[in-house]
């Protein structure tokens, strides 16, 4: 196993914020966390949001004791007068006039993740991918926590573990509490990476498949955002890539340090985790080290097996012990809204996969079941290809229940593919109606699966709210 000798961050000289004027666009959790940190550091913080001030009560309350200037209800260009830096929250498109004008004036752009990585005193693990990054990040965090808490095993030399970023709390909220011998595990989205030049000591790209094309415009631009997690690495750093995924593995020439991977089968001359018979193993040079038997993995689906393999490769190069990997994987039942089992009702098992906001993710969910499936799909499209979804659903789904803005568009794809004759389709206005329809269709032995393939923004605040409502409606049947 690689010893935990990865040096503390030191990605850039710690910035002096006192007296600098920073404009932060977006007052959601990333923006408010960054505003609080910079204000405590003495920066002159201007927090801007297009929403009206009366809808920002919670954020304003959280910052009420700090000297933050609020500008709400739009993005006036006058915000840039005197600005030294503009920080963009993940949900803010980069093509709004305010950001374009900042670039024209040569005002630097940044975000909370970049500033965190520049200032963090500890070792950093960063994880990105089109699918599976939250499950993988959560599992690596669980492994690290097991290592730190288990007195009989080496912890890898870590004092405390921090997990966050695109999930949970933005880690910049805890930056002042961190020490050099801590470990920070950060989930990073393409929206965050698009503005970043700093990279973690261990940088993982799980996979790259079509996603967020409504925001990035093309697969080339989307991939260019993802690869930025590697570009600031140094020779002593480690990159972990999924060698079975063409999109991720095509980025291996960009790796500047050590390359490690993972996949269902072994890769030639590359260290990493894979499946050998019925065991998950890690190969390092000529040595193969067993980690745990495959039946110990409690998550359903091949995609989740890959997430576990990825987590073990990441944990290995971060210096975490095999005992901690084994213990964490054996007890890990997943993350809410990711193939989450809700209940069995009248002999049918209901699953919540609200996180599936792209057709590729819904395909992975479908492949996790051998039972007859009633699939609830729809929401809002992200300008993604649906042909693979149509083909997979045609083979695996007994009845398709469509809902939301994308419902008719998805039905059109099936009509063009001549799949409708053998796949019954029911259209619903919203998810609650779709649940009622699915309940009427379900038979004993069926799986009823919410795996939408589209975003939630046509009906809900985010995929989590959609998943919570789905769970509530199913439990109320």
N, C-alpha and C positions, 0 to 999 in steps of 0.2 A: 504494500500500500504506500502511496505517496505520503511522505511526512508533511505535516502542516507547516511548511516553511514559506508559504506564500507571503510576500511582504505586505505590510499595511499599505493602504491605498496610495497616498502621495501622488495622486494623478496630476495635480497641479498645485502651485503654491496657493495656500489658503487665502482667499480673497479678503480684502479689507472693505467692509461694507459701510462703515461710518461715513455719513454725509452723501453717499451715492443715491441718486434718484432712480428707483426701479418701478416700472409700470408692470403690473401683473394683470393679465387678461383672463378672466374667468374666476368666479368666486365660489366654485364647488370645492371639494375637499382638498384637491391639490393646491389650488390657488390660495385658499385660506391658510393651509398649513405653511406654505412658503411665505405668505405675508407675515404670519406670526414670527417665524424664524428671522426673517430679514429685519423686521421692526426691532426685535430684541438685539440684533447686531448693530443697530444704529442707522440703518438705511432709511431714507425718506421714501416710504412705500405708498404707491397709488394703486388701489385695487379697483379694477374696472370690470363691469358686467353689463351685458345688454338688457338683462332683466330689470324691471322697475324696483326701486329701493324697498317697497313694501313687501316684495316677495323674498327678500334676503334677510329676514329677521334672525334666523338661526346663525348665519355666517357673521352678521354684524354683532350679534351678542357674543360670539366666541372671540371676537377681536376688540371688544368694547374697551378694554383696559390698555390698548396699545395705540400708538400714534400712527394710525392708518387713514389715509385720505380716500374717500369713496367717490367714484364717478359711475353712476348707474343709468340705465335706460338707453344706452347706445355706446358707440365707440368713436368719440370725437377725435379728430386728428390733432387737436391741441394738446392731447395727453402727451404727445411726443416732445413737446417743448421742454428742453432741459433734461430729458431722460438720458440716463447713462446705459440702461439695459431694459429690454422688454422681455418678460417671461410669459410664456404661453401655456395655459393649462391644456391637458390632453384632449378635451372635448371641443376645443376651438379650432376651426379650419384655418389653415395657413394662408388662404387666399382672400381673407377679408381686407378691406382697404387699409385699415389701421396697420396691419402687419406688413402689407406691401409698401406702405409709406415709410415704415421703420426701416425696411431693407433699402429703400431708395435713399434714405438719409444716412445709411451705414451705421445704424444703431444696432448693436449686437442683440441676438435672440438667444434665449436659454429657457430652461424650465426647472422644476423642483428636483427632478432626478439627476440632471446634470450638476446642479449646485450641490446636491447631496454627495454625489460620487467624488466631486472635487474636494470636499471637506471631510469626508468620513475618515476617521482615524484607524479603522479596522479592516479586516479582510472582507472582500466583496464577492458574492456570487450573483450573477445576473442571468435570468432565464427568459427567453422569448420563444415565439413560435406561433403559427396560425391556429393551432389547437393543442390543448393539453397543458398549457403553461401554468394555469392556476392549480391544477391537480399536482403537477410535478413540483411546483414551488412549495405547495403546502406539504407534500411528502418529504422533500428535502428538509424543510423546517422541522418536521416531526422527527426525522432521523437525527438532526443536530440537537434537538431538545433531549432526545433519548440519550445521546452521548454525554451531554453536559450533566444530566440528572442521574445517570447510572454510576454509582461510586466504584463499581468493580471494573469498569472499562475505561480506557483512555478516551478523553473527550476531544482529542485532537488539539488540546491546548487552549480551548476556547472557554472564556468566562461566562458569556451570555450570548444568546441567539436572538436576532431581530429578523422578523419576516414581514414584508409589506411591499410597497410600491404601487403597482397597478391593482393590487388587492389589499384589503384591509386599510391600515393607516399609512399615509405617505411617511416614509422613514425620516424625512427631514424634520418631522415633529419630534423625533427622539434623538436627533443628532447630538445635542448637548449632553445626553446621558451616556453616549457610547464611549468605550475604551478601546485601546489598541489590541487587546486580546479577545475582542468580541468577533462574532461572525454575523454579517448582514446578508440576507438572502432576498433578492429584489426581483419581482416580476416586472417586466418591461414590455409595453405595447409598442406597436409600430408608430403610434402617434407620439409617444414620448421619445423614441429612438430617432425620429426624423430630425430632431433638433440637437442631438447629443454628439459630442466628440469624445467624452470620457467613456472608458470601458472597465468592466469589473475584472478581477483577477481570474475568476472562472466565468467564462461566458458561454452560455448554452443556447443553441438554436435547435429546437426540437424538430421542426418541419416548416415548410413554406408551401402553402396551397392558396388558391384564390380567396381573398378576404379583403374587406374594406376598399374595394375598387371604386366605390362611390366617393371615397375620400381621397385616395391616392391617384386615381385616374388610370393606372395601368399596373400590370404585374411587375414590370421593370421598376417603377417607382416604389411599389410596395416592398419589393425585395431589397432595393437600395436602402430603404429605411431600416429593415431588419439587419442588414449586414453591418450597420454602424456599431452594433454591439461588439464587433471584433476589431474595428479599425484603430481603436485607441489602446489595444493591448500591447504588451512588451514581450520580449523573448522569454521571460520567466513566467509568463501567464499561460493559462490552459483554455483551449476552446473545446467544447463538447458538442458534436454535431450528430444528428441522426443519419447514419450511413445508409439506411434503407429508404430514405426520403430524397428523391432527386433534387428538390428545391434546396434543402438544407445542405446536402453533401456537395452540391455544385459550388458552394462557397468555401470549400476547404482550401483552395489556392490563396484565399485571403487571410488565412490563419498565420499569425506572426510568431506565436509561441508553440507550445506543445499541442498536438491534435489528438483527441480522444473521442470515441464514438459510442454508439449503442445501436442495437438492431435485433431482430428476431433470430438472425443467424450470424455467424462470425464473418468479419470482414478481413481481407487479406492484409497482413502486416500493420494493422491498426489496433492499438489497445482499446479496451472498452468492455461493456457488458453485452451479453447475448444469451440466447437460450441454447443449452447443450443437453439434449434429451429432455428430461423433465426438471432440469435445474437452471436457475439463473446464475450465471457465473461472470467473473471479471477476468479478462486475460491481460496480463502485463508482461510483455516480452514473450518468453517461452513458458511462463507459468500461468496456470489457470486456477483461479481461486473460487470455490463454491460460495454462493451468498445465501440462497434459500431455495427450496423446491417450489416449482410453479403452483402447485395446489394451495400453497400458503397465501397467494395473492387473492384478496377477497373482492377485487374490483372486476366487473364484467367487461368483456370485450378485448379484442386484440389491441385497440388503440390505448386502452388503459394498461395493458401489459407493457407496451412501449413506454408509457409514462413512468412505470415502475423501473424499467431498465434505465431510462434516462436519469431518474433520481438517484439510482445506485451509482452510475458513472460519475455524476456530479459529486455525490457524497464521498466517493472513493478519492477523487483528486483533491477534495477539500480536506482530506486527512481524517475522515470520520470512520469509526470502526465498523467492521462487518456485523458485530453483535447488535449495534444500534440500528443498522439497516434492517436486519432480520426482525428485530422487535417492532420497529415502526411499521414495516410493510405488513406484518401479520395482524396488526391491530387497526390498520387504516381502512376505513370503509368508504372513503371518498369525501367530496365537497358538495354542499347543497347545490341543487339545480344542474348537476352533472350525472346523468343516469341515476338519479336519486330514487330509490324505491319508496313509494308513498304508502300503499296499502294493497291488500287483496280484497276485492269486492265482488261478491257473487261468482267467485272462481276465477276472475281475471285479475292480473297483476298490473298496477298502474305505476308508471315511471315518469319522473320529471327531469327532462333534459333541456330546460329553458335556455341554457348557455349556448345551445346550437343555433347561432345566429348566421351561419353560412351553410349552403348545401353540403359541403364536404363533411361538416361536423354531423349533420343529420345522417349522412351515409354511414359514418363510423358507428353511430348509435344503432342503426338498423342491423349492421353486421354483428352486433353484440347478442342477438337473440335468434334462436331457432324456432320459437313458438310463432303461431299466427299473430300478426301485428295489426292493430288498428292505430294508424298514425295520425296525429294532429300536427299539421304543418301550416305555415303562413307567416303573418306579421308583415314587416316592411322589407322589401328587397334592397340589396346593396350593389346592384348591377353585376351580379355574379352569374356564372354559367350554371344552369339547372339540368343539363342533359344527363350527367352522371346520376343525379338524384332520381330522375325519371326512370332510368334503367334499373337502378337498385330497388326503388319502391315497387316497380312493376314485378320484380321477382319475389319480394319479401313481404309485401303489405297485403292484407286481406281487404281492408277498407281504408280509404284515405279521406280524412276530414280536414277540409281547408278553411282557414279563417283569416280575417284581416285584409289589409291592402293588397298583399301579394297573392291572395287566394285565386283570383281569376287568371292572373298571369301564369301561375303554376298549372292551373287546369288547362290553359292554352298549350303549354308545353306537352302535356299528356295527349291532348287531342292531335297535335302535330306529329307525335310519335306513335300514334295509333295504339296507345296503351289503354285508353279508356274502356275499350270493349271488355277487357278482362280485369280491370281494376275499378271497382265501384268508387265513385267520388261524391262526397256531399259538401256543399258550400255553406259556410256559416258567416255571419257578420263579424262575430267576435269570439274570443276564447271561451267565455262562459257558456255560450250556446254550443260551441264545439264539444265541451265536456258533457253536456246533457245528451247530445247526439251520440257521442262515443259510448256513454253509459247504456243507451238503448241498443247499441249494436253489439256490445261485448258479450262473449260467451265464455263459459268455464274453459280454462287453458289458454285464453288469449293474453297477449300483452297489449296494454293501452299505453302508448308512448307519445308524450309531448316532446317533439324534437323539431322545432319550427323551420329551421333553415333561413329564417329572416329575423331581423331585429324586432324589438318590442315597441319601438317608438311611435307606432301608429295608434297604440292603445294604452301603453304603460310607460312609466318613467324610465325603466331599464329592465334587463332580463331578470334581475332578482325579484322585482315587484311582480313580473309576469309569473315567475315560478312560485312565489308565495301565494298569489291568487289561485293558481292552478292547484296547489296543494290544499288550500282552504276549500275550494269547490269540490275536490275529490273526496276529502275527508267528510264533507257534508252530504255526500250521496246517501 
